[in-house]
């Protein structure tokens, strides 16, 4: 199988896509599927020491071959993958080149099936239309360029809509010529069909997943206790945790306002992450008068992140835009109740009254009300956390997701084995 992606952890960053691709490769080769991973050149050099000591790298396995395709960011487009302009110019261009490289491998008989992430599949979609033999599975992920998984008020800029037009065209072209299109959550399937013009019979739901065993290895309850102690957070405090890149669409500035609505009591908020919106988040924290209750942890290692999950009592994800939300799944893996918005695929994960609370994106009053209910009923949180872990195990674990994906592969290839060859 060839997997095309513009980024993979840890070689190109630490985001949800990067982690998803790395975990996908790892779990496919664990099922004895040979993978050719097609990505841009490394942007962080060799695999970091931290990564190497916490888990085996899938790139060192003989069943994984990397094919490097240049990624050229055009003048004025910004750093790769971080701006709308780059995503609408350099990203589709990378996808065109990557797809052509894979088409050559297909013609040579080296690849049985192609799995393309976002516009990385563009070149192979064109080749598939011209008769390339290997089926194409296309995963569009969050559909940010369509505004499909954002709060309505977050996608009103005509300039943003116009800037995303080339990327929307590229993604629709990938979907048009794919044999199968993936929706990462049931709630997102209608959006995939509507925005990409794909008939329901060509869509399959294969969730983005969380590695439960890895979460357990990285941190347990003792690591959480140590993290609390190191941060000076009392064992009697209810610890609210949020994790994410500090950008406007993550909604942390709105969460600060919601926290200001809470009554006095023994609670603290920890925010893990960094990014260009940090100064604005800090201003919102100060304006809300919750600075004395807030810990800005910044960017942390994987072990520290998972220790924070263990240290927390409640995970809060106030996002205005979301695809599938790996951080929410990680919190559920650590048996934490969740307060989140209905953005993206979150309604498939957060079941109101069972695993947590859901509120409309951008609704500060509703967010404050949900947090108030959670703080008023701390005894409910452990049971909700256990229900979240059970749901993650059943529907969002990597063994489950890979089994579903291999079923799709076997369906497309007309085989029962779900295994693929790579010479």
N, C-alpha and C positions, 0 to 999 in steps of 0.2 A: 504494500500500500504506500502511495505517496501522500504526504501531508504537507500542504502549502500554508504558510502563515507568515505574517509580517514581523512577528516577535515571539520569542520563547524565553521563559525564565530559566536561568538568571542572566542569559546572554544579552538580553535587550531590555530588561526592566523587571518590575515586580507586580505588574497589574494583573487583573483577572484573566485577560486573554493569555498573557505570558504563562501564568501558572497552569491554566487549562491545557494549553498545548503540551507543556512538559509532562503533566500528569497523564494526558492521553497517550503520549508516546510510551511512557513508563508502563502503563497498564496494558497496552496492546502487546508490547514485547514480552510482558509476563505471560500473555496468552499465546506466545510463540508466533506472533505476527511480525514479519519483517517489515521495517518501516524505512522509507526514504524521506527525511525531513528537509523541506525546502524553505530556507529562510534567508534574510539578509546577512551580511557579515556581522560578527560579534561587535557590539558597541561597548562592552565592558571587559574586553580581554578574555582571558581564560576563566573557567568556572571558579567562582569565589571559594576561598577556603571554608567559609561558613557553610556554603551549600554542600561542599564535598564531605564535610564532617557530619552533616545531619541526615543525608540520604545519598544513596547511590545515584550517580548520574546516568540517565538513559543514553547519553551520547557516547558513553564508553562501552556500551554493549555491542557485540559484533552484529546483532540483528538490526541495529540502527545505523543508517548511513546518512550523513549530512551533505546536502547539495547547496552550495552558497551562490546566491544570485544578488548582484549589486542592487542597492537601493539608493537612488540618486534624488536627494532633496533639492528642489530647484531654488534659485536665489529668491529670497523674500518669503519662502513658504514656511520657514521656521524649522525647529528641530523635529526630526522624524516622529510622526505619530502624535504630535502634541498640538497641532493646529488644524483648523478646518481646511485651510489652504493646502497644507501638505497632504491631508487625507484625500483631497479631491484632485490632486495632481500627481505627486510622486507615488502615492500608494497604488492607484490603478496602473501606473506605468510599471511598477515593480510586479504587479499581478500579471500583466501581459508578458513580461520577460520570464517570470517563474513558470507560467503555464506553458510557454513554448518549450522551455527546457524539459519539463515533464512529458510533453507530447513526444519529444524525441526518445525518451526512455520507453514510453509506451510502444512506439513504433518498433523499437529494438526488442520488444518482448520482455522487458525487465519489470514492468509494473502491471498489476492486475486491476487495480482500482485507485481512484484519485479522490482525496478528501480535501476540499478547499475551504479555508476560513476567510470570509469576507471577500474583498476585492482581490485577494491573493489568487483567487481561482479564475480571474478574467481570461488569461491567455489560454488556459485549458478548456474553458467553456467554449471559446471560439474554435478550438481544435475539435472538441466533441461535436460541434455543429457540422464541421467538415468531415466527420466520420471517424475520428479517433476511437479506437476499440475499447479502451478501459472506461467503465462507467464513472460518472462524476457525482459525488455527494457534496452538496453545498451547504455550509453553515453560515448564515448571515449574522449571527450573534444578535447584538442589541438593537439593531435598526435605528441607531442614533441619527443617522443622516435623514431619516424620514420623520423624526420627531415621534416615532411610534411608542417609545417607552419613556417619554418625558411627561411631566406635568404640562398641561396645555399652555400655561403662562410662561413656560421655560423655552418654548420654541416659536415665539411670535416675531422674532426679528426677520424682516424680509431679507436683510443682508446675509444672515446665516442660512436661510433657506436657499438663496441664490448661490451661495458659495458651495453648498453641498450638492448642487445639481449634477455635476460630473460624476461624483461618487454614487449618487442614486442611480444614474444611468448604468454605471459599471456593475452595481449590485444586481440591478434588474436583469442585465445581460447574463450574469452568472446564473441567476435563478431560471431564466428562460431556457437555457441549454443544459441545465443539470438534469440528471436522471431522478434525483431525489433531493428535496430541500429539508433541512433540519429546523425544527422549532425547539428551542431549548426548554420551553415550559408549555404546558397545556394552555395556559391563559394567553400565551403569545401566538398560538397557531392561527387564530383569526387575523391577527395583525400581519403575519407572514403572508397569508393568502391574499389579503387586501392590498398591502403595499407593494408586493412583488408580483402580483398577478398570477399566482400559482394555484392550480386546482388542488382541492383537498386531497385527492388520491395520490398526489406527488409529495405530500408533506408527511414526515414522520417525526414524532416527539422523542428526542433523545436528550435527557437533561445534562446540563453542566453539573459536574459532580464534585464531591469533597472526599478527600482521602482520610477516612476515619482512623485508620491505623496510624497514619503519620501524625494526626492531631494528638492521639494518645501518647505517642512516643515523645513528642516535643514538650509536653507539659502535663503535669498532673496537679492534684490538689495542693501538694506541698510547694510546688513552684508558684502557685497562686498566692499562698500564704506569705511566701518570701517576697513576692512582688509588692503585695500590700504593705508589708513592714518596711521595705526599702523606700516606698513613696510616702510613708507616714500616714497611711489610711487605716483607721481603726477597724477592728474586726466587727464592731457594731454598726459601722456605716454601711448603707446600701450603696454599692458601687455601680454606677451607670457607665457603660463603655460604648464608645463609638470608634469606628476604624474606617479610614479611607483617605484618599488623596484630597488635600484641601483645595477644592474648587467650588465655585458658586453652586453648581448643580448637585452637590452632595448635601446641601441644606443645613450645614452645621451652624451657620449664622442664625437660621430660623430656630434650630434646637436651643440655642442660647436664650432666645426670647421665650421659648416655651418653658425652659427651666426656671425663668424668673417668675412664672405663675405658680410654682410649687410652694406649699407652705414650708415654714421652717421645720427642719428635722435633720436627722443624721444621714445625709446623702452626699455623695461626691460624684463628679463627672470626670472621666478620663477620656481624652481624645488622642488616638494614635494615628499619626500620619503627618505628612508635610506637603507643601505645594504652593502654587502662586497666590492662593487666596488666604494665606495664613494671616497676613496683617488685617484683612477685613474680618476674619473670624475673631481675632483678638479684640478688635474694636467692638464687635457685637457682644462678646463676653463682658467687656468692661461696661458697655451701655446697659446690659441686662443686670449688672451688679452681682454676677456669679463668679467673678475671678477667684475669690477666696475658696470656692468649692471645686475649682477646675484644675486638672493636671494636664498640661499639654506635653505629651510624651514624645512627640516628633516621630521621626522614622526609627524603627527598631528592628532588631534581628527577628528571624522566625521564632526562635525560642522565646524571646521576650514577648512577642506578639501573643503567642499561645499561652504564655504565663498570665498575660493580662486577661485573656478569655477566662482562665481559671480563677483569677482574682475577682472577677466581676460577679454581680448578681443579676444584672439585666443588660441586654444588648439593645442599643438604640440606633436605628438606621433611618435618618430623616430625609433620605434622598429625594430629589426632584426628578432624577433620571436614573434608570437602572436597566441592565440587561438581565442577568440571572442572579447576581450578588453572591460571590464566593464568600465574602466576609460574613454574611448572614449564615450561610451553611457552616462555616467554621465555628461560629458561636453556637449553633445548634449541635454540632459535633461535640462541643464541650458542655452540653446539657444546660444551656442558658436560655431563658425565656427572652422573647424579642418584642420590641415595639418598632414597627416599621411602617413605611407608606405603601400604598397600593401600586407604586411605579413598577413597570416591567414585569418580571416573573415572580416578584415577591409574594403575590397571593397564593401561589402554589406551595409556598413554604411556611408562611405564617398563617396559622389557622386561628382566627379569633376565638378566645376563650379556651383554646386547647394548647397551642404553643406560644401564644402571645396576643398582641393587639395590632390591628391595622388601622391606619388613618389616611385621609386623602393627602396627596403631596402638596406641600405648601400651606397646609392648614395649621397654623400655629396653635389656635385654640384647641383643635381636636388633639393635637400632639400633646399639649399640656394636660388635657383631660386624661388621656391614656396613661401618661406618666404618673399623674396623681393617683389613678386607680391602682397602678402597679405598686406604688409606694405605700398605699393604704392597705394592701393585701400581700405583704411580703411572704406570707406562708404559702401562697399559691405558686410562687416562682419556681421552686425546685421541681414540682410535679410538671409544670409547663416545660421546664428544661428537659426532663426525662422524655416527655412526649416529643419534643423537638428532635432529640437524638434518635428516637425510634423511627420518626418520619424520615430523617436523613438516611438511616440505615436501609430502610425499605425502598425509598424512591430516589435518593440522590447520592448513593455510594458509588464508587468507581466500578466495583464488580457488576453492579446492576446496570450502570450506564454502558459499560463496554459490551455486556451481553446484548443489550438492545442494539448497539451499533453493529456488532457482528451479525446480528439477525438481519439488519438492513443490507449489509454487504452480501450475505448469502442470498438474500432475495434478489438483489440486482444481478448477481453472477449466476443465479440458478443452481447454487450449490447448497449442500447441507452442512458442510464442514466449518464454514466461517474462517478458513485459513487461507493465506495468500502466499504466493511465492515471490521472492526477489533474488535474482541471480547476482 
